[in-house]
Every structure is written in structure tokens, then in C-alpha cells.
Amino acid sequence: DTAVSQTPKYLVTQMGNDKSIKCEQNLGHDTMYWYKQDSKKFLKIMFSYNNKELIINETVPNRFSPKSPDKAHLNLHINSLELGDSAVYFCASSQRMAGDTDTQYFGPGTRLTVL
Amino acid sequence: AQSVTQLGSHVSVSEGALVLLRCNYSSSVPPYLFWYVQYPNQGLQLLLKYTSAATLVKGINGFEAEFKKSETSFHLTKPSAHMSDAAEYFCAASGGYNKLIFGAGTRLAVHP
């Protein structure tokens, strides 16, 4: 069973379109995250949710809107896609938010290409 | 602000040779530190983590890392490289609220 899954795995779209990426974890974790990995492999956190509540919101354009319908799901909606949004987006989850020592389990990533 | 520096974006070793991947952190207090591995077209997998219990941390696949406060370092080592170790390796620190702050990554190549 996949612990953290993401759909789709690949997403190719035109500039200006709106798209969503879905993430689900079956680990029973309370906290979920979105990370962006750019073309140079640099990873940066975008958002985190704890039990459906937004905790971390890094300096991300407000075209990006995360939504957590329940603590097992964290989706990422992107409006008005731009060329610079092309990247690999990773979802992750951890048991809890506090303590800073919990292992984060990563999904396989969604490669977004904006043409 | 917390930051993580990985020296060497590419490291190449022969199969059977020592692997040494360098990581330095910048923090006013000793952070919690992690090493993750990313195989091609896959997500990240935890190799090991330092949580202040012991300075020498053993991880999966024969890797270990030593936390040295005086050097603000957390270098990753493996005594003998295997071809299957070829991957991208990321050092990370916790930046509060379990937020991971990653280094730029080191690509490890292993040649026969």
C-alpha cells in the first residue's frame, strides 16, 4: 500500500490555465506538507496543514491555494499558471507538527510542466 | 534564520570506496538534522536523523552521520559505496513547526 500518494504524476498544461494536484496519505498522520522542487533540485516548503488547519504558508504567490478536506488529504490548486511554476511538487506527511523530530514521508511527486 | 549548506553538488566515487557527503548548518541553537535520499524520479526517503540523543547516528543502507556542534556539521558517510547508492542526497534541518529547510543537494555517482 502506498503511504503517500499523489495524482497526477505528470501534468502538462498551457500558461494561464488552472490545475489541481491531489495528495492522500494512509498513515494516519496529523500533518501534511507541500514542497516545490525546482529545476536545480532545490526543495522548499510551501505549506503545511495540521489536522486541516493551515500552519505554514511560506512566501508563495496567492495563485497557489491549498485545501485540506480532511486530515488524510491535502490538495494544491494553482490558478493562472505561469512558466515559472514548472517544477516537481512533493506532498509529505508526518505524525504531528510539534517537536520538530518527526520523520516526513514523501509522495512520489508531480512533475508540472507549463508551456 | 536557519540555513543548510551542502559542499559539493556532485561527488563521484568508485564502487567500494568511502562515501563522504558534507553538510553544515547555521543555527543559534543545535537543530534537528536529517539526511534524505532521492532516487531518480522518486520521492524522498529518510536515511537518518539527529534528534540530540546521540551524536553518531546510524541509518539505513549502511549510512551514518556524526553531529559535531563545534564544526556545525552533520556529514554523511558510508564505508563502502555500492552502485545502488547513486542518487541525490539532501541534508535538512528543522526550522520550527516541523518545517524542513533543505540544502541544495549532492548528486552521488558511483562508478565501477
HADDOCK unambig.tbl for C-alpha pairs under 7 A between the chains (distance, minus, plus):
assign (segid A and resid 42 and name CA) (segid B and resid 104 and name CA) 5.25 0.50 0.50
assign (segid A and resid 43 and name CA) (segid B and resid 102 and name CA) 6.16 0.50 0.50
assign (segid A and resid 44 and name CA) (segid B and resid 101 and name CA) 6.96 0.50 0.50
assign (segid A and resid 44 and name CA) (segid B and resid 102 and name CA) 6.95 0.50 0.50
assign (segid A and resid 97 and name CA) (segid B and resid 97 and name CA) 5.46 0.50 0.50
assign (segid A and resid 97 and name CA) (segid B and resid 98 and name CA) 5.54 0.50 0.50
assign (segid A and resid 98 and name CA) (segid B and resid 97 and name CA) 5.66 0.50 0.50
assign (segid A and resid 98 and name CA) (segid B and resid 98 and name CA) 6.45 0.50 0.50
assign (segid A and resid 99 and name CA) (segid B and resid 98 and name CA) 6.91 0.50 0.50
assign (segid A and resid 100 and name CA) (segid B and resid 32 and name CA) 6.93 0.50 0.50
assign (segid A and resid 100 and name CA) (segid B and resid 94 and name CA) 5.76 0.50 0.50
assign (segid A and resid 100 and name CA) (segid B and resid 96 and name CA) 6.26 0.50 0.50
assign (segid A and resid 100 and name CA) (segid B and resid 97 and name CA) 6.19 0.50 0.50
assign (segid A and resid 100 and name CA) (segid B and resid 98 and name CA) 4.17 0.50 0.50
assign (segid A and resid 101 and name CA) (segid B and resid 32 and name CA) 6.42 0.50 0.50
assign (segid A and resid 101 and name CA) (segid B and resid 51 and name CA) 6.29 0.50 0.50
assign (segid A and resid 101 and name CA) (segid B and resid 98 and name CA) 6.96 0.50 0.50
assign (segid A and resid 106 and name CA) (segid B and resid 43 and name CA) 5.63 0.50 0.50
assign (segid A and resid 106 and name CA) (segid B and resid 44 and name CA) 5.62 0.50 0.50
assign (segid A and resid 106 and name CA) (segid B and resid 45 and name CA) 6.96 0.50 0.50
assign (segid A and resid 107 and name CA) (segid B and resid 43 and name CA) 5.50 0.50 0.50
assign (segid A and resid 108 and name CA) (segid B and resid 42 and name CA) 5.06 0.50 0.50
assign (segid A and resid 108 and name CA) (segid B and resid 43 and name CA) 4.22 0.50 0.50
assign (segid A and resid 109 and name CA) (segid B and resid 42 and name CA) 6.91 0.50 0.50
assign (segid A and resid 109 and name CA) (segid B and resid 43 and name CA) 5.92 0.50 0.50
